[in-house]
Amino acid sequence: MADSQLPNPTGLDAYKPATIATLVEEVGVAKANLPLVPLITLAVLAGAFIALGAAAYTMAMTGADPLAGPDRLLGGLAFSLGLILVVVAGAELFTGNALMTIALVDGRISMRALLRNWLVVYAGNLAGAGLVAVAMAATGLLDGPMGAVAEKIAVAKAGLSPVEAFARGVLCNVLVCLAVWLAIAARDVTGKFLAVIWPISAFVLLGFEHSVANMYLIPQGWLAGAPVSGMDFARNLVPVTLGNIVGGAGGVAMAYWLAYRRPSPSRGP
């Protein structure tokens, strides 16, 4: 019986978890087979989309108390713009593509294809985020109060220890991949919109670390005058990226593969 014909005790118009796992795997196969030019283009777009969300977050936090929960929640709602654009408009985001691991362990894609996607997408995300950072500096907005907030954000991120950055990266991408998972579950744009907002707002509220967001936020701070260097940028980005991979691929993807895709006598290969 098709998923749409099954009785739904929740009353919610969403795919069931086992069907989501199948859909995520099919999406992973499609991503692995994208030709290079579309892949690069969509990766640059995703970096720009997340950067726009991060810019909105920076302005939302201008004049706010960075330690106040309600203010941070407002910033998270603003930042959600980035993943909403990625999910609804369509783009290739490194952190969300950690879910491709399901297709890898099921033997649908090769490790080479997975790494090709991740490396190209990561580079494209970095380029897109950097372009938006330069564009924001050109607007003059970073010369005022928004720039002062941008500086504080960059300095705070550069001040994290590698262990802190890694742990925050793990938890961040658990929430990001769950947001993508829920968005795939939704059958309409409104559902996808609502699915993204809450996990993303939560990771911002809690101060977790997103590698692609940091590709914008740290350069933004540097362009606003923050005393951060390229080495500071790398010291943050490397552990955060590794944490994002562990949280998304080793956490969410593998957990749902074990629950719904792992071959078993009852399920078959």
C-alpha positions in Angstrom: 0.0 0.0 0.0 1.4 3.4 -0.9 2.4 5.8 1.9 -0.4 8.2 0.9 -3.0 5.5 1.3 -2.0 4.4 4.8 -4.1 5.6 7.7 -2.4 8.5 9.5 -3.1 8.5 13.3 -1.4 11.9 13.8 -3.6 13.8 11.4 -0.5 15.5 9.9 0.0 15.5 6.2 3.5 14.2 6.2 5.4 11.2 5.0 6.1 8.5 7.6 9.6 8.1 8.9 10.4 4.9 6.9 9.3 6.6 3.7 11.4 9.7 4.6 14.5 7.4 4.9 13.8 6.1 1.4 13.3 9.6 0.0 16.5 10.8 1.7 18.4 7.9 0.1 17.0 8.7 -3.4 17.9 12.4 -2.9 21.4 11.3 -2.0 21.8 9.3 -5.2 20.6 12.2 -7.3 23.0 14.6 -5.5 25.9 12.2 -6.1 25.1 12.2 -9.9 24.8 15.9 -10.4 27.0 17.2 -13.2 29.8 19.5 -12.1 28.5 22.8 -13.4 25.0 22.5 -11.8 26.7 21.2 -8.6 29.0 24.2 -8.3 26.2 26.7 -9.1 23.9 25.2 -6.5 26.7 25.1 -3.9 27.5 28.8 -4.4 23.8 29.6 -4.1 23.6 27.6 -0.9 26.5 29.5 0.6 24.9 32.8 -0.4 21.5 31.8 1.0 23.0 30.8 4.4 25.1 34.0 4.4 21.9 36.1 3.8 20.3 34.3 6.8 23.5 35.0 8.9 23.4 38.7 7.8 19.7 38.8 8.9 20.7 37.2 12.2 23.5 39.8 12.7 21.0 42.7 12.2 18.4 41.0 14.4 21.0 40.9 17.2 21.9 44.6 16.8 20.8 46.3 19.9 19.8 43.0 21.5 21.3 41.3 24.5 23.4 38.5 23.2 23.0 36.5 26.4 19.2 36.8 26.6 17.2 33.8 25.5 14.3 35.6 23.8 16.7 37.8 21.9 18.7 34.8 20.7 15.5 33.1 19.7 14.6 36.1 17.6 18.0 35.9 16.0 17.4 32.2 15.3 14.1 32.9 13.5 15.9 35.4 11.3 18.7 33.0 10.6 16.2 30.3 9.5 15.8 32.3 6.3 19.0 30.6 5.0 17.9 27.0 5.2 14.4 27.9 4.1 15.9 29.3 0.9 18.1 26.2 0.5 15.2 23.7 1.0 12.5 25.5 -0.9 14.4 27.3 -3.7 16.8 24.5 -4.1 20.6 24.5 -3.4 23.5 22.2 -2.4 24.5 22.7 1.3 27.4 20.9 2.8 25.9 20.3 6.2 22.6 18.9 4.8 24.5 16.7 2.4 25.8 14.7 5.4 22.5 12.8 5.0 23.9 11.3 1.8 25.7 8.8 4.0 22.5 6.8 4.0 22.9 6.2 0.2 26.6 5.3 0.8 26.0 2.6 3.4 23.2 1.1 1.3 25.7 0.8 -1.5 23.8 3.2 -3.8 26.7 5.6 -4.2 30.5 5.2 -3.9 32.7 6.9 -1.3 34.4 8.7 -4.3 31.0 10.1 -5.4 30.2 11.2 -1.8 33.6 12.9 -1.3 33.3 14.6 -4.8 30.0 16.1 -3.7 31.1 17.1 -0.3 34.4 18.7 -1.5 32.8 20.6 -4.4 29.8 21.7 -2.3 32.1 22.8 0.6 34.2 25.0 -1.8 31.1 26.4 -3.5 29.5 27.2 -0.1 32.7 29.0 0.9 32.7 31.0 -2.3 29.0 32.0 -2.0 29.3 33.0 1.7 32.4 35.0 0.9 30.7 36.9 -2.0 27.9 37.9 0.3 30.3 39.1 3.0 32.1 41.3 0.5 28.7 42.6 -0.8 27.6 43.4 2.7 30.8 45.3 3.4 30.1 47.3 0.2 26.7 48.4 1.5 28.2 50.3 4.3 26.0 48.5 6.8 29.0 47.1 8.6 30.3 50.6 9.3 27.6 51.2 11.9 26.0 49.3 14.9 25.6 46.2 12.8 29.4 46.1 12.2 30.0 46.3 16.0 27.8 43.2 16.5 29.6 41.5 13.6 32.9 42.1 15.3 31.7 40.6 18.5 30.4 37.5 16.8 33.6 36.9 14.9 35.8 37.4 18.1 33.5 35.0 20.1 33.8 32.3 17.4 37.6 32.7 17.1 37.8 32.3 20.9 36.3 28.9 21.1 38.6 26.0 21.9 38.8 23.2 19.3 36.9 20.9 21.7 34.1 23.5 22.2 34.0 24.2 18.4 33.8 20.4 17.6 31.1 19.7 20.2 29.0 22.6 19.1 29.5 21.6 15.5 28.2 18.0 16.2 25.1 19.3 18.0 24.4 22.0 15.4 24.3 19.5 12.5 22.1 17.1 14.4 19.5 19.9 14.4 20.2 21.0 10.8 19.9 17.5 9.4 16.8 17.0 11.4 15.4 20.2 9.9 16.2 18.8 6.4 14.7 15.4 7.4 11.5 17.1 8.6 11.4 19.3 5.4 11.5 16.2 3.3 8.7 14.8 5.3 6.5 17.8 4.5 4.3 17.6 1.3 3.9 21.4 0.8 5.9 24.6 1.0 4.2 25.7 4.2 5.1 22.4 5.9 8.7 22.7 4.8 8.8 26.3 6.1 7.5 25.3 9.5 9.8 22.2 9.6 12.9 24.3 9.2 12.2 27.1 11.6 12.2 25.3 14.9 15.4 23.1 14.7 17.3 26.0 13.2 16.1 28.5 15.7 17.1 26.0 18.4 20.7 25.7 17.3 21.1 29.4 17.1 19.5 29.9 20.5 21.8 27.4 22.0 25.0 28.8 20.4 25.9 25.8 18.3 28.3 26.1 15.4 27.5 25.8 11.7 30.5 25.6 9.3 28.8 27.4 6.3 27.3 30.1 8.5 30.8 30.7 9.9 32.1 31.0 6.4 30.2 34.2 6.4 30.1 35.4 10.0 33.9 35.3 10.6 34.8 37.1 7.3 31.9 39.6 8.0 33.5 40.4 11.4 36.9 40.8 9.8 35.6 43.1 7.2 33.9 45.1 10.0 37.2 45.5 11.8 37.4 42.5 14.1 40.9 41.5 15.2 40.7 38.0 13.7 43.1 36.4 11.3 43.0 33.7 8.6 44.5 31.3 11.1 41.7 32.1 13.6 39.2 31.4 10.8 40.8 28.0 10.1 41.0 27.1 13.8 37.3 27.6 14.1 36.3 26.1 10.7 38.2 22.9 10.8 36.8 21.5 14.1 33.3 22.9 13.4 33.3 21.1 10.0 34.4 17.9 11.5 31.8 18.2 14.1 29.1 18.9 11.5 30.1 15.7 9.6 29.9 13.6 12.8 26.6 15.1 13.9 25.0 14.8 10.5 26.5 11.6 9.0 27.4 9.7 12.1 24.4 10.9 14.1 21.2 11.5 12.2 21.9 9.6 9.0 23.3 6.5 10.6 20.6 6.5 13.3 17.8 6.5 10.7 19.6 4.0 8.5 19.8 1.6 11.5 16.1 2.2 12.2 14.7 1.9 8.7 17.2 0.9 6.1 19.5 -1.7 7.6 18.9 -5.1 6.0 17.2 -7.6 8.3 15.4 -10.9 8.0 12.0 -9.2 8.2 13.0 -6.3 5.9 15.1 -8.0 3.4 18.2 -6.6 1.7 
